[in-house]
Amino acid sequence: MTTVTLVLGRDGMGDADEADFDSWVSYVCAHIDERAGFAVEVETRGARDVQSDAVTGGTDEARETVAEAKAAMWDEWCAQGAP
């Protein structure tokens, strides 16, 4: 399988600061492979980059799986008291 890469940006994080973003990235890195069912590369946007998330590589199905896993993890992370 071609590598799937999840690129995380800061869009949608509201008033979150860099520590909050770093916490989110750590949470994703710790759980994305298990949630997706395969290894996923995680990258982050630089502070001056466009801040939207992106999923690249792999098949359409693999990218959709990663996008759905990320959305579910966002809900879980927020429910645990994240900003």
N, C-alpha and C positions, 0 to 999 in steps of 0.2 A: 504494500500500500504506500502511496505517496504520502509524505508527511503533511499533516494538517497543522497549520499555525493559527493560533488565536492571538490577535493583537489587541491589547486593552488600552483604551484611552480614558480620559477624565470626563467625557460628556455624560450627563445624567447623574452626576454625583453631587449636584447642588452645592451646598456650602462646605463640602468635604475639603480637607487640606491634604497635603502630601503624605502625612502619616496615615490618613484614612485610605488614600489610594494605595499606599504600600501594603496596608493590611488586606485590602481587597485582592491585590495581586498575589500575596502570600496564600490567601484562602483558595484562590483559583488554582495556583500551582500545586497545592496540597491535594486537591480533589478532582481536577478536570480529567485525569486519565481514567480514574475509576468510574466517574459519571459517564464519560463518553464510551468506555469499553475498549479504548486503544490509546496509545501514546499521542499526546498533543504537545506541540511546542508552544510556549507562551512567551510573547514579547510585549513590550510596553511602548507607548508613544512617548517621545521626548516632550518636555514642557512646552516647546515652541512649535510642535507638530500639530496637525489637525488631530482632534481628540476623539474621533469616532472609533468604535470598535470595528474589527474586521476579522473574517475567517477566510484563510486562503489555503490553496493546495488541496490535495485529495479529490474525492468525488463529490458530486452534489450531495449525495446522501451523507457522506462523512462530515461535510461542512454543516449541513442541517443538524446533524446529531450534536456537534460541538456547540452550535448556536443555541439549541434547546437546553443542553447541559449548562451552559453559561447563564441562561435566563433563570433556570431552576436554582442554581447556586446563588444568584443575586438575591432571589426571594428568601432563601435560607439565611444568607449572610445578614440581610436587613432584619429578619425576624429575630436574629440573635443579638440585636441591639446595635448594629452598625449604624453610622450616621445616615 
